[in-house]
Every structure is written in structure tokens, then in C-alpha cells.
């Protein structure tokens, strides 16, 4: 079967490596892919937002199944376009992808259906937002309504910071039209948990929980990034909490989307905060998270491609979804200076013995040589019986990877290991 994966980062590399375990998958194309993914799929230089180009390629090349992985093409309606052309897809339709595409939509959905989340207000007028901030407790959270490459969230500790955040989004348009509307919400505290889930709109099957490490530097210092590493499972996410989330968050969300005529099929990402008052939703994403996917999929014992097809065909309840009881750790290597200014174009070497567990996010092939081509360059993963062993092994593997100006955090998993000791 000819399969096409839309996207070009570490998440897509992890998905491709996993679906290739299925003997039905005979050929994989990745649009646009990257220089590292080229070792596992045929990369085609068509941008993930070029829906015309993607659809034309799929039809002309006899693609039999498509996996649309990133947020932008999903929110733009890539799945709608491909299915209209007769190509079955894994991923939500445009009207369901709005759950990530608009924070105002998702917050109002949670309010309407009593799904626990932070208190909030939505604004379209900057002066009204300023007036609200005069009375709002600090710290407060300011979010751009639309997609902003994961950077459209600012935690403001002072009134001045909050107003500057609003101004930068609504007047200066630092995130373009994504800042036409903004959400100002209550600041929540507690451990964060990510739970990815498969859903066909009828049932929801949570995957193993994970913990992302967003800050650029050790001890959770520095700027927010797309993620500097992950571990799974998340020790804070107990069976009791999982049961609560299924009853109060996961199923109610699927039912709410159905009630709104926006049935969600694909991977629904739940970003949760475990507060003193119970778990609350921080955000929804309409797709696999990055780099959470890189620790969740290595622990999946069932066949990913079979599960994806079951989701598409609305028969997820008939499909076994089983995870290993082991632990997984992923350490991300980035270009020094990320997430602000950094250099690229340095030769990248990955030792053959760690290639299978290395997911390339930002690389290109130049004059036949693999070179760095992004802020986050790759993630190295390890699976072991305990989290401590998985973390240690991931760092050992990192010694087998090299590029000039390579930077990575040295404390991935430290917080989780501390929680396990408590």
C-alpha cells in the first residue's frame, strides 16, 4: 500500500518508522519531509500547507492512504481535500480541527459543556482587554486565538507585561491574524501532563501519558520552545486521575464535538494541568504532539497503521491498542541559540547503532551530506524497564550523535524521577 505522510519533523519521522512495521505498507512518501526522514521515506518538496500540491501529488501517484500530521494543514482542511479526491486519511476534518485552530472556540466549548479548564474571557477589542486586566489576578495568561507555532502563549507576572502581551498580539500582529482575537485566562499551577488519544468520534482510547520539557535550558529556565525532551509514562498521572479524566474530560470532549456537529476522528491531544482542584484542560491539539510522539509510539505494542485505519473507518472499538509497561525517554538536540537566533548547515552524523531510535526534525541533504537545517535538529530515544534506565540510555545514545553548535538539556526526566522517589 502506498502511504503519504504530510509534515516534515521529528513527529513525522516517528510516525513513519512505526507504520513501516506493518507489512501492508510497501511505500512511504513524506511531504515535504527532511534530510533525515529521507532514510525512511521518499521525500517530496511540497509544503505541508500547499493543499493543491499535496492533493495533486496524491492523485497522480496513486496514494492509497494519507496521514496528515501537523496542525496547519489540518486546520486548513487538508483531510477534507484528500478525502474528496478519494484518498482515505488519518486526521480530523477542518470543522473538527478548529478545536486547536481557535482557542476561543475550544474555551467556549469547555465552558458550554462543563469540561474543567481555567477561568477565561475572550477579547476582540484591545481597550476592553486592558480594562479587564486592571481587575484580573496576577500572574495571568494571554493567548493568541489562532495557531502561532506553539509560541502564542505568554504568562504575564505584572499588569505591564500583560498589557504588552495583548498589544503585541492585537496591535503589533506578531502572530498575524492569529491575534485578531485573544484569550485571557486564569494562571493554573501543578504538574503538566500530556495525554494523546485515538478517537473515531465514537470511542476514545488514551495513549500512555507523557511529560514535555518546554524550556530551553536546564532547571526549566530560559525561553519556551517546541519541546527539549519528553518522558513516558508521566509519574504524576495515576490510575485514579486517568479514570477522572476519562469521565470528566476525554469522553465529554468527544461528546461535545459530536453535539456541535464537529465529530473528531484522529489523534486528539489533551494538555492537562493537575491542580489542587483536580485536572484541568490547558489546551487541545488536533494531532500528535511533538516531541511527545517520540516517546509514546516506541511504547505502542499494537500496530499503529492498523489502528489508524480503524480510526478512519469508525471501528476503533474493534481494535486492540496495547502499550508496553516500560518507560521511554527522548532527549532533543538543538542548534545553540534556539529558540531565537542560531546557525545551521553543519554536517550531522548519527552512528548506525542509534539510527533506529533517532528521529530527525531539522536536517537537509546538501551536496550529498546530511546537514542541520533547523532549531530542533533531532531527538534520541531509549526504552527501558525503568525511567532511570531509559534516561541514562538516551544520554548514552546522544554521545553517538554529532553536529557543530549542538546543544541539549542535561536534566530531561529529572522532575519525573524526583516524583517517583517521593
N, C-alpha and C positions, 0 to 999 in steps of 0.2 A: 504494500500500500504506500502510495506517495503522500507524504505528510509535509505540511508547511507550517513553520513556526514564525509568527510575526514578533519582532523585537531584536535586540542585539546586545544584551548584557549578561551578567552572571546568572541571573534568574533563568533566562532563556537557555543558557548553557546547561544548567542543572536539569531543566525540563527535557532537553534534547538527549542528554546522557541517559536519563531514566526511561524515556519512551523507546529508546533503541534496544532496551532489554526485551521488548515484545517482538516475536518473530514475524508478526504481520507487517511491521514497519520495515519496508525494504529500502526506502529512500527518504532523506530528510533535507528540506530546503529551509534556510533561515533568512528572513528579510528584515533588516539588512545584515544581521549577524555581525561578527567582528573577526579579526585575525586569529584569535584563539578558537572560536567556535568552528572555524574552517576545518579544524582537525576532525570534527564530528558531524558536520553537515555541509551541504553546498550553500555558500553564502551568496546572496543576490543583492546588489547595491540598490535596493528600492527602500526609500524611507518608510518607517513604520506609520507615518501619518499620510502617506500617499495612497489613499484608498483606491483611486483609479488604477494606479500602477500595480498595487497588490492584487486587485481583482482580475486585471488583465493577465498578469503572470499566472495566477492560479488556474484560470480557464484555459489559457494556451498551453500550459504544461501538465494538464490532466491531474491536478491536485485532488486527492480523494478525501482529505480531512485537514482542517486547519486549526491551529491553536493560536489564539490572539492573546498575547501575554501582557503588554504594557497598558497603562491607563489611557493615554492619549487616543490610540486607535479605537479602543473600546467605547470611550465617551463620544468619539466622532461617529460611531456606528459601523465599524469595520465588520462585525459579525453579521449585521443586517445585510450589508452589501454582498458579502460572500455567500450567505445562505440564499439570497435572492438569485445568485448566479448558480445555485445548485450544489454548493460545497458545504457539507456539514461542518460545524465549528464547535470548539470548546471556548466558552466565554459568553458573557451576558450581552443581550441586545442593548442598543443605545438607551432605550427608555428605562432599563434597569441599571445601567452603568452610571446613571445620574446620582446614585447613592454615594459615589465618590466624586463625581463631576461637580456636584454642588453641595457644599457644606450646609448651606441654608436649607436645602431640601432634606438632607439627612437629619439635621437637628429638629426640623419641624415634624418629620416622620416620627422621631423618637418621642417628641412631646405628645403628638396626637395618639400614639399607641402605648404610651406609658412605659417606654423602654428606658431603663435608668441611664442618665447621662448628666453632664454638668449643666447647671442653670445657664441660660444664654439669652441674648437678643440679637436680631438681625437688623442691619442698617444699610440704607442706600444713600443716605444724606450724611455728609461729614459733620456738619454742625450738630445734628441730632446725636451722632455718636459721641461727640465731645461732651455734650450735655449729660449723656448717660454716664460717661466716665467720671464726671465730677462726683457722682454718688456711689460708683462701683467700688467694691472692696479690692484691695491690692494684696498680692500681685493679681493681675488679670491676664487673660489670654486673648489675643487678637488674631483672627484667622481670615485670610482671603477666601472668598466663597469658592472659587474655581481651582483648577489644577495649577500647581506652582512648583513642580519638580520636588515636592516634599519640603519646600522652603517657605511656604506661605503661612507659617505659624510663628508668632512672636509672643514670648512670655515677658510681660512688662512689670517691672517691680515698682515703678513710680508713675504718677499721673503724666509726667512729661514724656516718659518712654512710651506710654500707652497712646498718647496723642500723636507722637511722632510715627508710631506704627500705623495708626489709622491714616495719617497724612500720606505716608509713603505708599500705601496701598491704593487709597481712593483718589488722591490728587496727583501724586508723582507717578502713579501707574507702574510701580516697579515690577508688578506681576501682570501687566497689561489688563485685559478685560476681566481677568480673574478677581481683580479688586473692585469691580463695579459695586458688588455687594460685599459686606464683611460680617463676620460673626464675632461678637464679644462675649466671652463666656467665663464662668467661674473657674478659678485655678484649683485643680484637684491634686491631692498628694497620695502617694502609695506606690507599691511596686507596679511596674507596667508589664503586661502580658500580651503577646500576640497569639491569636488562635486563627489559623487558616481553616477553611471548611469547604468541603464539596457539597453542592446542593443542586438538585434538579428542579427546585421550586416546590417539590412535594415533601422531601425529607432533607434533613441537613446532617452531615456526618463530619464532626470536627476532626481535624488532624491533630497531631501531637503539638503541645504548646511550645512556645519559644520565647527567648528574651533577646531583644536587639540592644546594641550599644551604639547610640546615635552620636555622641560627642566625639570630636576629632582626636582628643588626647586622653591619656591615662587619667584615672580617678574621675572620669566623666567631666573633664574640663575641656574648654575650647568650644568652637562653633558646632552647631548641629550639622550632621552630614546625612548622606543617604543610608548610612549604617557601616560601622567599622568592624562588625563581627556579631556573631549570634551563638546561642547555645540552645539545645533542646534535650529533654523537656525542661520547662521552667519550674523550679522547685516551689515557687510561691503558688502555683496553680494546682491546688489539691483536688481530690475527687469530689469533696463537698462543694468546692467553688465551681467545679465543672458542672455538677448537677444543677446548681443555682443558675449558672449562665445558660444552660440548655433551656431551662424552664422560663427564665425571665428575659433573656436577651436573644439567644440564637433562633429558637422557634418563633417567638413573637416578631422578630425582624422578617423572617421568611413569610410569615402570615400577613404582616403589614404590607409588604411589597405585592403580594398576591391581591390583597384587598384594594390596593391602589391601581391595579391593572398593570403592574410592572414586574411580573414574575421573573425572579432572578435564577439563572442557570449558569453555573460555572464555579469559580472559586471566590467565595466571599470572605474577606479578611476582617476580623474583629480586633481592633486595637483597644485594649481594656486597661483600666486603672483599678487596682484593688484598694479601695478607700476604706476608711474606718466605718463608713456606712454601706459597705458592700461593693461588689464590682459595678463599674460604670463604663459605658462606651465613650472612648475618646474620639475614635474615628472608625469609619468603614472604608475599606478599599474594595474595588470591584475586581480584584485579581490577586494572584500570588504576590507576596511581599518579597522584597529584595533587600537584605540577604537572608531573610527567614527561610525561603525556599531551599537554600543551600544546606540547611541543617534538617529540615523536615523531610525532604524527599529521600535522602540517604537512609532514613529510618523506616521508610514505607516498604513493607514486605509484599504487599499486594501489587498487582500490575497497574502502573499509572495509566497506560494507554487504554486498557480495558475500562478503568474507572471513568476516564474522560468520555469515552464513547457512551457509557451507561448514563452519564450526566446529560449528554446531548440528546439521547433517545428517551429520557424520562424514566429510566428503570434503575436508578441508583439503589433503591431498596433491595434489589436482587443481587447486588454486587458486594463482595467481601472487601472491606477496607481495613487492613490489619497493619499495625505498626510494631516494630521491634521494641523490646523493653530496655534497650541500650541507650546510651547518650551520644550526642553529636555536638561537635564544636566547629565553628568556622571563624577563621581569622582573616580579615581583609587587609591586603597590601595596597597602599595608595601612593600616589605621587606626592612627595613632600611639598607642603604648601596648600594641598587640598583641605577645605573646600573653596579656597579663594584662588590665588594665582599659583600655577605650577607649570613645570616644563614637561614636555612629552617627546616621544621619538627615540627613547633609549632602547637598545636591544633587550629583549626579555627572554630569559631562559628558565625552563621548567624541567627538572630532572625526570626521566622517563618513569621512574618508580613512584612519582607523586602525580603524574599527569591525570590519572583516572579520578583523583579526588581534588583536582584543581579546576575551579570554574572561572573562566576569563571574562572580565567585564569590559575592560577598555584596552584594546590592542588592535594593531593593524599589521598587514604584511607590506613591507617596503623593501624593494629590491631583493625579494625572496627571504627577507629576515623578519621575524616577529618583533615588533617594537611597541612600546607603550603608547596609548592613544586616548588617555582619559585620566580623571582624578582617581576614582577607584579602579584599580587595574585588575585585581583578581582576588579570589577567596580560596583559601586552602582548608579542607575539611578533614575531620577524623571521627570515626565511630569507635566506641569502646564500651566496656561493661559499666564503667563509672564515668561521671562527668570529669573528675580529676584526670583520669587516664586519657579521656578524649581531648581535653585542653592541652595536656602535656604533649600528646602525639601531634596535634595540629601545629604547635610551635616547633616541634622537631621537623615536621614537613616543610615549614616555612624556610628552614635553613637550606632547603633544596631548590629554592626559587630565588632568582636574582634579576634586578634591574637597577641602574643608577638612580639615585634620589628616592629609593624605596623607603616607605615609612609604614609602620603598623603599630597598633596599640599592644602593650605588653600585659594588659590586665583583663583580657576577654575571659569571661566566666568567673572572675574573682568574686563579684557580688553574689552570684548564684551559689558558689562554693561556700561562702560565708553563711548563707541562708540554710544550706544543708547541714552545717555544723551546729546551728543554733538549736 
